[in-house]
Amino acid sequence: QQQQQHQQHQQQQQLQPTRINVVDTAKFWMMLAVMIVHWDCCFSAGLPASTYPLRFLNPWCTRTFALLSGVVSKEPVTRENVSNLLVRIVAPYILFNTVLSFLVFTPINIHGFPTVASVAPAAWYSIAYAENASWYLIGLAQWRLLSTPFANLNGPRQLFISIMISSIGGYAGISYLRFDWAIATYPFFVFGQLFNLAEALRKIPDNTSTKALGVGLLAALCIFQAAPLSQNLMGEIPTFGWSSTEHYQLNGSWKEESAYQWFWLRGYLRNIFELCKSLIFLLLCLPRTSNVLSYFGQYTLYPFLLHWEALTLATKVFAHVPWTNDHTRYPVVQGIFQWIFAVIGLILLLMFLSVEPVRFLFRPFVEPLWLRQILRCRSSKK
């Protein structure tokens, strides 16, 4: 019996690192994709030919994050673990949109402290509508709460219910707590909960041929999205939700009401397409051993919340680089060097936001474990 227990323990140790390493490495690459999308879209980085990479990365990076969250959050919310939901998800969301955003970052940007009269309504609006990267945290809280009532059902029923909820909720147009974005991504989270990643990785060989196949498939999908013939089709598939007028107005012309009623089906074409990319990436492309990227991938919550302000500073730095504004005789060569320089810079920035000194500085807000002690003290008194 002791030998059998020892063998089972060794097998569990062999399986567990494989699953965690792949998830953490994927989180690192998806965080890099989020930073590329935000930097070029929101800060007008002006990277050459950025339309095609952005079409490939957005919303794939967010969908993959939702799938990974489901993989590591399989347990339903109960009275025993509801404190984890509050401490690890809800509290960082509130602290980021109040303390960090308006009492730390805003004074740095305006070179002074804002008044209470200006901070209070802005903080409330930021918490209520989450118009920043923190929307994912409150979306994750909604996914976990929505999944709890159906946790005892079998896998196909859970997935079917998530699709139905998302199909109907996608028309709600509720921007409060970013429900419209969260509900469109909800089936990815449920699929992650049901998906046995460790078992799938064990059945697929880990070799150079597998990785070459995965990279080739992702490249083919990227070319498909960039091809002129597919742009009309992909352009009519919504990115997040399907209730706003920007999605209702397809290709600049208003469509009939009947087309709008079936718009949820377009949304699920998008979800299926992005799911294929996520599975190819997770199962075929990533290393399954511990590496530098998997180490930094453990702490992606920090760059996820802090990268917006970091990109603001990075944009000011890149503005002083000569080749960002000059036009050379070789624009293709210059564009390649711009992309290489930008990706390397963003990787270094991502790693910097994940190092221990940065985590130590922002840990009280990003990982408020001190709140758990307060909750324990109050429960013990009762």
C-alpha distance (Angstrom), angle and dihedral (degrees) to the residues before:
residue distance angle dihedral
Q1 . . .
Q2 3.80 . .
Q3 3.82 90.4 .
Q4 3.79 91.0 49.5
Q5 3.81 91.5 49.1
H6 3.80 89.9 47.8
Q7 3.81 91.1 51.2
Q8 3.81 92.0 47.4
H9 3.80 89.9 49.5
Q10 3.80 90.9 51.3
Q11 3.81 91.5 48.6
Q12 3.81 90.9 50.9
Q13 3.79 90.6 49.4
Q14 3.80 90.2 50.7
L15 3.80 93.5 49.4
Q16 3.79 98.6 42.0
P17 3.83 98.5 58.2
T18 3.82 90.2 47.2
R19 3.78 91.8 56.8
I20 3.80 95.5 42.8
N21 3.80 95.3 46.0
V22 3.79 93.0 52.4
V23 3.80 92.3 46.8
D24 3.80 93.6 47.6
T25 3.79 93.6 46.1
A26 3.80 90.0 49.7
K27 3.80 90.2 49.7
F28 3.80 90.1 54.8
W29 3.81 93.6 52.3
M30 3.80 93.1 43.6
M31 3.79 90.5 50.3
L32 3.80 88.6 52.7
A33 3.81 88.8 50.9
V34 3.82 90.7 51.6
M35 3.80 90.5 51.6
I36 3.81 92.3 49.1
V37 3.81 91.7 49.9
H38 3.80 94.2 46.9
W39 3.79 94.4 43.3
D40 3.78 95.5 51.4
C41 3.82 97.9 36.5
C42 3.79 102.7 37.5
F43 3.79 101.9 28.6
S44 3.82 98.3 37.4
A45 3.78 93.5 -125.5
G46 3.79 89.4 172.4
L47 3.78 97.5 -141.6
P48 3.82 110.2 178.5
A49 3.81 117.6 -104.0
S50 3.80 89.3 0.4
T51 3.80 93.7 148.6
Y52 3.80 94.1 80.3
P53 3.83 98.3 47.4
L54 3.79 90.8 45.0
R55 3.79 91.5 52.5
F56 3.78 88.3 53.4
L57 3.81 97.0 44.7
N58 3.80 100.2 40.7
P59 3.03 120.8 99.4
W60 3.82 92.5 -3.7
C61 3.81 92.5 81.3
T62 3.81 93.3 54.2
R63 3.81 93.4 44.1
T64 3.81 90.7 51.1
F65 3.80 91.1 49.5
A66 3.81 88.5 53.8
L67 3.80 91.0 50.9
L68 3.81 91.2 49.1
S69 3.80 90.6 48.9
G70 3.79 88.9 55.3
V71 3.81 91.4 49.3
V72 3.82 91.8 57.1
S73 3.84 96.8 35.3
K74 3.77 104.5 57.8
E75 3.80 97.8 136.7
P76 3.83 118.5 89.0
V77 3.78 121.4 -122.1
T78 3.80 111.1 -91.3
R79 3.79 136.4 168.5
E80 3.80 89.0 -97.2
N81 3.81 96.6 54.2
V82 3.80 102.0 28.3
S83 3.81 87.7 100.7
N84 3.82 88.4 64.7
L85 3.80 89.3 56.7
L86 3.78 90.8 50.9
V87 3.81 96.8 43.9
R88 3.79 100.7 39.5
I89 3.81 101.8 35.3
V90 3.80 116.5 12.2
A91 3.81 98.5 39.2
P92 3.86 95.3 49.4
Y93 3.80 88.3 48.6
I94 3.80 92.5 53.9
L95 3.81 94.8 40.5
F96 3.79 92.0 49.8
N97 3.80 93.8 50.4
T98 3.80 93.0 46.6
V99 3.79 117.0 24.1
L100 3.80 101.1 24.9
S101 3.80 99.1 36.2
F102 3.79 100.0 43.9
L103 3.80 106.8 19.0
V104 3.83 98.9 39.4
F105 3.81 111.8 20.2
T106 3.80 99.0 33.1
P107 3.85 94.8 54.7
I108 3.81 88.9 50.4
N109 3.81 92.1 52.4
I110 3.81 97.5 43.7
H111 3.82 94.8 34.5
G112 3.77 92.1 -125.8
F113 3.77 144.1 54.8
P114 3.82 119.4 -80.1
T115 3.77 121.5 -130.7
V116 3.78 123.0 -102.0
A117 3.80 89.8 -118.0
S118 3.81 90.3 59.9
V119 3.81 97.3 40.0
A120 3.82 99.8 49.8
P121 3.83 99.6 60.4
A122 3.81 92.2 37.7
A123 3.81 91.6 51.4
W124 3.79 91.9 47.7
Y125 3.81 91.1 49.9
S126 3.81 90.9 48.1
I127 3.82 91.6 51.5
A128 3.80 93.4 45.0
Y129 3.80 98.8 47.2
A130 3.83 104.7 21.2
E131 3.78 97.0 -148.3
N132 3.79 92.4 177.5
A133 3.79 139.7 58.8
S134 3.81 91.6 -71.7
W135 3.81 89.4 77.9
Y136 3.79 87.0 88.9
L137 3.81 91.3 65.3
I138 3.76 94.9 54.2
G139 3.80 88.3 42.1
L140 3.81 89.3 54.9
A141 3.80 89.9 51.9
Q142 3.81 89.9 52.2
W143 3.83 91.9 48.8
R144 3.79 92.5 51.8
L145 3.79 93.1 47.7
L146 3.81 92.8 46.1
S147 3.81 91.8 50.6
T148 3.80 96.3 49.7
P149 3.86 99.3 77.7
F150 3.82 90.9 53.0
A151 3.81 98.1 42.9
N152 3.82 93.3 108.7
L153 3.82 94.2 54.4
N154 3.78 122.1 94.1
G155 3.79 120.7 -95.1
P156 3.84 100.7 -98.4
R157 3.79 91.8 49.4
Q158 3.80 92.5 49.6
L159 3.79 91.0 50.2
F160 3.81 92.5 46.0
I161 3.82 91.6 50.5
S162 3.81 91.3 49.0
I163 3.81 90.2 52.2
M164 3.80 91.7 49.5
I165 3.81 92.7 47.7
S166 3.78 90.9 47.9
S167 3.81 93.6 45.9
I168 3.80 92.7 53.9
G169 3.79 96.5 35.1
G170 3.78 91.9 51.7
Y171 3.80 88.4 72.5
A172 3.81 94.6 50.1
G173 3.79 94.2 88.5
I174 3.81 90.7 -152.8
S175 3.78 107.9 158.2
Y176 3.80 91.8 174.9
L177 3.82 108.0 116.3
R178 3.82 85.6 -4.1
F179 3.79 90.8 -80.0
D180 3.82 90.7 155.9
W181 3.82 92.0 59.5
A182 3.79 95.6 38.7
I183 3.79 96.1 49.9
A184 3.82 92.8 52.0
T185 3.83 89.9 54.8
Y186 3.82 96.5 40.5
P187 3.86 97.2 100.2
F188 3.81 89.9 59.1
F189 3.79 89.8 59.6
V190 3.81 91.9 49.0
F191 3.79 91.5 47.4
G192 3.81 88.5 52.8
Q193 3.79 90.6 52.1
L194 3.79 91.1 52.6
F195 3.79 97.5 39.5
N196 3.82 116.0 96.5
L197 3.79 98.4 -146.8
A198 3.81 95.3 174.8
E199 3.80 92.1 53.9
A200 3.80 92.6 47.6
L201 3.81 91.9 49.6
R202 3.78 91.1 49.9
K203 3.81 91.6 55.5
I204 3.82 95.6 47.3
P205 3.82 115.7 72.8
D206 3.78 117.6 -118.6
N207 3.79 106.5 -137.4
T208 3.77 142.4 115.6
S209 3.80 93.5 -89.4
T210 3.80 91.4 56.0
K211 3.79 92.4 50.8
A212 3.81 91.9 45.8
L213 3.81 89.4 52.1
G214 3.80 91.3 49.8
V215 3.80 94.0 48.7
G216 3.80 90.3 46.8
L217 3.81 92.5 51.3
L218 3.82 92.3 48.9
A219 3.81 90.1 48.0
A220 3.81 90.0 51.1
L221 3.81 90.9 51.1
C222 3.81 90.3 48.4
I223 3.82 90.4 51.9
F224 3.80 89.2 47.7
Q225 3.81 91.3 54.9
A226 3.81 91.1 47.0
A227 3.80 95.3 47.5
P228 3.83 114.8 106.6
L229 3.81 92.1 -130.6
S230 3.80 92.4 59.0
Q231 3.81 98.0 41.2
N232 3.82 92.8 82.2
L233 3.79 90.6 51.4
M234 3.82 95.4 44.4
G235 3.80 91.1 42.7
E236 3.80 90.5 61.0
I237 3.80 93.6 51.5
P238 3.83 111.5 90.7
T239 3.78 120.7 -124.9
F240 3.82 99.8 -151.3
G241 3.78 123.0 10.4
W242 3.79 125.6 -28.1
S243 3.77 106.2 -122.9
S244 3.81 105.6 84.6
T245 3.79 123.7 92.3
E246 3.80 91.7 -117.7
H247 3.81 87.2 67.2
Y248 3.78 93.9 36.7
Q249 3.79 90.4 56.9
L250 3.80 100.9 67.9
N251 3.79 117.5 -162.3
G252 3.80 91.2 -15.7
S253 3.82 96.7 -58.9
W254 3.77 127.2 97.1
K255 3.79 114.7 -115.8
E256 3.77 128.3 -149.6
E257 3.78 121.5 -89.2
S258 3.81 92.9 -107.2
A259 3.80 90.8 62.5
Y260 3.79 90.0 51.8
Q261 3.79 91.5 52.9
W262 3.79 89.8 58.9
F263 3.77 93.9 43.6
W264 3.81 91.3 107.0
L265 3.81 87.7 68.1
R266 3.79 89.6 57.9
G267 3.78 88.1 52.0
Y268 3.77 91.4 55.2
L269 3.76 91.8 49.4
R270 3.78 84.0 59.6
N271 3.81 92.1 47.8
I272 3.80 93.4 49.5
F273 3.79 91.4 47.8
E274 3.81 92.9 49.6
L275 3.82 91.1 44.8
C276 3.80 90.3 56.8
K277 3.79 89.8 53.4
S278 3.81 91.7 48.0
L279 3.80 94.5 50.5
I280 3.80 92.8 46.8
F281 3.79 89.8 50.3
L282 3.80 96.0 47.2
L283 3.79 99.6 40.8
L284 3.79 103.1 35.4
C285 3.79 111.8 21.5
L286 3.80 109.4 43.2
P287 3.81 129.6 81.9
R288 3.78 114.0 -115.4
T289 3.78 98.7 -150.5
S290 3.77 129.8 80.2
N291 3.80 112.9 -81.0
V292 3.78 141.9 157.3
L293 3.80 93.2 -87.2
S294 3.80 93.3 50.9
Y295 3.80 89.0 52.7
F296 3.80 93.2 54.3
G297 3.80 90.1 39.3
Q298 3.80 89.5 67.6
Y299 3.82 89.8 69.0
T300 3.81 102.5 43.0
L301 3.82 90.9 126.0
Y302 3.80 88.3 76.1
P303 3.82 97.8 54.2
F304 3.80 89.3 38.1
L305 3.80 90.6 62.5
L306 3.81 98.8 30.7
H307 3.81 102.8 39.6
W308 3.80 95.3 86.2
E309 3.79 93.8 64.2
A310 3.80 90.4 39.2
L311 3.81 90.4 53.7
T312 3.80 89.1 51.4
L313 3.79 89.3 59.8
A314 3.81 92.5 40.7
T315 3.80 90.7 54.4
K316 3.79 90.4 56.3
V317 3.80 90.0 50.3
F318 3.80 94.3 48.0
A319 3.80 90.4 49.7
H320 3.80 89.0 68.1
V321 3.81 94.4 52.0
P322 3.85 105.7 106.0
W323 3.81 99.1 -138.8
T324 3.80 93.6 55.1
N325 3.81 90.7 74.7
D326 3.81 104.5 22.6
H327 3.79 122.1 90.7
T328 3.77 112.7 -140.5
R329 3.77 130.5 -164.9
Y330 3.80 88.9 -106.6
P331 3.82 106.9 52.8
V332 3.82 94.1 167.6
V333 3.79 92.8 54.8
Q334 3.78 90.4 44.3
G335 3.80 91.0 50.2
I336 3.80 91.9 52.0
F337 3.80 91.1 51.5
Q338 3.81 90.5 47.1
W339 3.80 91.4 54.9
I340 3.81 92.8 45.3
F341 3.79 91.9 48.5
A342 3.82 92.2 45.7
V343 3.82 95.6 48.1
I344 3.81 93.0 46.4
G345 3.79 90.3 47.6
L346 3.81 92.5 49.6
I347 3.81 91.6 47.5
L348 3.80 90.3 53.0
L349 3.81 90.3 46.2
L350 3.81 90.6 49.8
M351 3.80 91.1 50.8
F352 3.79 91.4 46.6
L353 3.81 91.8 54.0
S354 3.83 88.5 52.7
V355 3.81 100.5 49.7
E356 3.79 121.7 111.1
P357 3.86 98.5 -105.4
V358 3.81 91.3 54.9
R359 3.79 91.3 44.7
F360 3.79 90.7 48.9
L361 3.81 90.7 51.7
F362 3.81 96.2 48.9
R363 3.82 100.6 27.9
P364 3.85 94.6 101.4
F365 3.83 88.0 61.6
V366 3.82 103.1 32.5
E367 3.82 97.1 38.4
P368 3.81 104.5 21.6
L369 3.79 97.3 -175.5
W370 3.80 87.9 156.1
L371 3.79 86.5 73.4
R372 3.79 90.0 61.3
Q373 3.79 90.0 58.3
I374 3.79 89.8 52.3
L375 3.80 91.5 50.5
R376 3.81 91.1 49.0
C377 3.78 92.3 50.7
R378 3.79 92.0 50.4
S379 3.81 93.0 47.3
S380 3.82 91.5 48.5
K381 3.81 91.0 52.2
K382 3.80 90.3 53.3
